[in-house]
Amino acid sequence: MEKDIVIEKFSEFLREYYYNELLTAYNENKKSVYIEFDLIDKFDTELADALLDNPQEILEYAEQSLSQIDLPGEVKLKIRVLSLSEENEIRIRNIRAEHIGKLISVDGFVRTASEVRPEVSEAIFQCPDCGERITIIQTERFVKAPFECDKCDNKKGFKLIEQKLFDARWIKMEEPFEITTGERPSEIIVFLKEDLTSPKMRNKTDPGNRIKVVGALKNLPKKGTSRQMDIFIDANSIESMEIGWEELDITPDDEKKIFEMAADPNIYDKLIASVAPALYGMESIKEGIIMQLFGGETHVQKDKSRVRGDIHILLVGDPSTAKSAIMKVVSMLIPRGRYVSGKGVTGAGLTAAVVREEEFLGGWVLEAGVLVMCNRSLIAIDEFEKIEKTDQVALHEAMELSQISIAKANIVATLPAQTAVLGGGNPKFGRFDPYVPIKEQIDVPETLLTRFDLKFALRDIPNPDLDAKMAEHILQARHFDEVEIKPAIEGDFLRKYISYARKKCHPKLSKEAGGAIKDFYVSLREKTTTEESPVSITLRQYESLIRMAEAAAKIQLRGVVTKEDATRAINLMKSSLREFGLDPESGKIDIDRVEGHTTTVERGKIRTMLDVIDELTATLGKNIPKEEIIRLAKSKGLKEFDIEKMLNELKNTGMIFEPRPNILQKM
């Protein structure tokens, strides 16, 4: 289309559809105005097609058309286009040579981002022969000099004397996980400039955000080759594809409804019924997850030490107990939530990595992992025990200190990771055994197990009544449509409720609530009467109780944690301790069973075994026949199974060794 026709049509279009927006932009000194592609297509199909085929030129004419619109003064605005037609929304992996120079739209996650840096928009050169000043508009990646002087025809030695700058940023996007099942996500570089790098837009384009980019696909020669080309999108507009906490629009009507709901005496039951309602039962687990979503309060002490407010939960259970299903649902309940699984998780993927990107991002850059991407949200890690041991180490700092520290390739950084962790694991032997300590059932370091505030066991125990109810629930809900499965509180409103509570409500612990938690803690500790008695609860669980009580208060938007909130937290903790901490031999709660340490009973057996070895060493010398150890240990009350187990453990820890078959020696 000819220039004059485009300018005329765009001025008519903007006058008809966007006059008020232009007036607002002028009055508020904005730098751009956003227009819908659908409206352009509706107004003039030929103009819309021209925009898709030649976006750089057509948008330039569109901006020139602003001068023909009757406004209070001169308006210089960037025209930014939103919502292209479906055929122009392209998967990153499907971008081809035919799209170069065209206006396209892509959807994906920001994986890596550079800092905002100035780049040259216009360069003024001076001719060395005649002194003529020559202005060159810079549209390429590298500064372009004049080909020749218009005045004296000189073709070399031009001196750069002046330049105009604009802010710019390079980001790398990758395809969303839901469209890359079984495939490696494809990537594309995106170039942002001018007001697309403003502080507000920068937050939207930081790593971890999901965005839709509309822009012109461009190419430039790849380093070291003249045939291959690098491609990138010169972004025209950006839209957030997921709403962050700060972007949830809570209206006065929403606020009124939130207060009404918080005052409902049945609010806890309604919230529990809003978590994966298609999954029958699991009330205690769902209540714990609700506490996790609302979260406790972060406390920074006067000495700058920090006590986290995030609540971590571990689910361990039998096959077919819907662990993965509930974790997947929960990860989608709140903004920035993510679900990852097992062998697909690496340390760099969890925390952060330093990668080299010379061409676009300018050297070594920091690539955020999923814990950083989920900052102020939740990550569900399924198949938790299948994460490599070296990668599990990366979780320690994040789960306790809510941060990620990295020092690689001259990049030293501390990244925020205020992320609640919902872990799911499978017992080594297929099914959960309440009589076996957790450390023998799930391959997770005890230092990580201790960081989980609540642990729940999902057990598949045959129960005719419960089995019949569950089977009937599935038939009615999924097949016969006799029951409509929907949450008691709709997902969109639940997100607003959680967001409002987390932002506006910061409850303080009352003396009454604190006393109730203290009494529960002390009463359990009092049962540790001797050195050999099991420790039933530690300060780690004490802090967990306070976090959960604060979360319970947030649910009802209370500024003070009441005794009722403390009681609810205590009941949840009791449920968790009963499932993992009950020692079958002593009949008492042993916190070492919960946290994966050597239990009190086991420590007693190990001490007895060491006494046996010491006694035999004194009488028989350093080489002790194994059958003698078994004979004497049995006389002291140890069972043969325990004897073999203790000897293997002592060998594994290096306290004894076997110089010859069936001959043992103490180190």
C-alpha positions, 0 to 999 in steps of 0.5 A: 500500500502507498504511504499516503493511503496508509497514513490516511486510513490509520488516521481515520481508524485511530480517530474512530476507535482510539481517540479517547486513548490518544487524548489520555496518552497526551494528557498523561505524557505516555509513550505508547498506545495499544491497539487491537489487531482485530479492530484493524482487521474489522476496519480494513482487511487490506490495511491489516494484511499490509501490517502483517506483511510489512510491520516496520514500514506500516507502523512507521506510517501509523505513527506519522498519521497521529499528526493528522488527528485533532489533539491539543498538541503534538503527539509522538507515540509508539503504536503497539499492536495486541492480539494477532489472529490465530494463524499468526500466533506461531509456536516457537519451534515452527518459526521458519524463513517465510516469517522473516520480516512478518509480524508474528506472535509467540507465547512462552516463558522468559528463561534468561534476561539481560540488564537494561542497557542503552543502545544507539537509535540514531548516529551522526557521522562527519565526512573527513573531506568536506565536514558534512554531517550525515544522520543514519537511522540505526535499525540493525544490531550493529552501528551502521556507517554511511556508504558515501557522502552525499556532498563530496562522494567520499566513501571512507573515514567517516567519524562518529560525532553524535548519537541518540540512545534508547533503553534496550533489553534482550531476553530469551523465551522458551515454549510453555511446558504444556505444549512440549510433552516429550520434546525439548522446549525451543527458544527464541531471542526477543529484543525489547526497547524504549518503554518496553523496558520501563520498571513495570515492563521489566518486572513482566519480562524477568525470568519466570514470567509467561508472556505473549510477544507481538513483533517483527521477526528479523535476522542477522548473520551468525558469528563465524559463518556467512550462510547461517542466520540468527533470528530474533523478534523485535518486540512491538508489544508484550502481554502477561499470560499469567496474572501475578499477585500484584496484578490481581484486580481486587475490586471493592465488591471483591473485597466485600465478598472476601470479608464476608467469606472470612467471617463465615464459621465454615470457611475452613471446610469451604476452603478444603472443599475447594482443593481438588474436589474431584479427589475424594477425602484427604481432608487433613492433607487438604487442610495442610495445603490450605495453610501452605497457600496462605502461608505464615509470617516472615520474621526478621529479628533485630540481629538480622536473622530471619525466620521463614514464613513459608510452609513446606509439606511432604506427601509419601504414599502408596501407588494410586493414592492421587499424590501426583494429581493433587500436587498438579492441581495445587500448583495451578491454584496460585500465580507463578505456581509450578509442577516439576517431577523427579529425574527431570529436575537438576540443581541448575534447574532448581536454583540458578545457573550461569551460562555464556551468551555472547551474541545477544546477552553479552557474556556470562548471564544468570539463568533463574531456576524454578525455585526463583521463578516461583518466588512468593508462590509454590513449587510442587516437586513430584518423585522427590526421592528421584532427584539426584543427591547432588541436586537435592543439596541445592534445596537446603538453603532455599527451604530454610533461608528462602534464598539462593546463593550463587558464585560462578564465572565472576557472578556473585548473587543472592536470589530470592526464593520465598517458595513453599515446597510441596514434595511427593515421594514413593516408598522404596518397597512400593508401599508405606510401612508405618512400622519402619522409620521414614529414612528407610522408606524414602531416599531423601537426606535427613537434613532435607526431611527436617525442613518439611513442616508437615509430613503425610502418609497416603495409604491404600488400605482396603476398607469396604465402606470407604472403597464403595463411597470412592468408587461411587463418587468416581462413577457419579462425577466422571461418567454419569454426570449425576454429581457436578464436581466444582470447588466450593470457592471458584479458582479465580476468586480463591486466588484473590482471597489468598492474595488479599490475605497475604498482602493485607493481613499480618497477624501477631501471635497473642499470648493466649495462642503462644501459651497453647503452643508452648504448653503442647510443646512442653508437654510432649518434651516432658515425656523425655524423662531419661537420656534413653527416652525418645525426643517427641518434638523439637524447636523446628516443629515449634516454629512450624506450629507458629507458622501454621497458626499464623496461616490459620489467622490469615484465613479469617483475616484476623490481625491476632493469632487466637487460641483457636488458630493455635489449636488447629495448628496443633491438631495438624501437627499431631496428625503428622506426628502420629503417621510418621513418629510413633515408635512401635516398640516404645509406643511413644512419639519419636521425632527422630523417626519423623525427621529421618534420624537414627531413632532412640530405640535404634541408638540404644541397640547400637550402643548395646552392639558396641558394648558387645564388641568392646567386651569381646575385643577385651577377651578375644583380641582385635579379630572377633568371629562374627558368630561370637558377636551374634551369640553374646548380642542375643544373650543381651536381648537383641534379635538376630534381624536387629544384630545383622542390621546393626552390624551393617550400619556400623560397617557403613559408618566405618566403626567396624570393618571385615578384614576376612570373611566372618571376622570383624574388627573395631576401627 
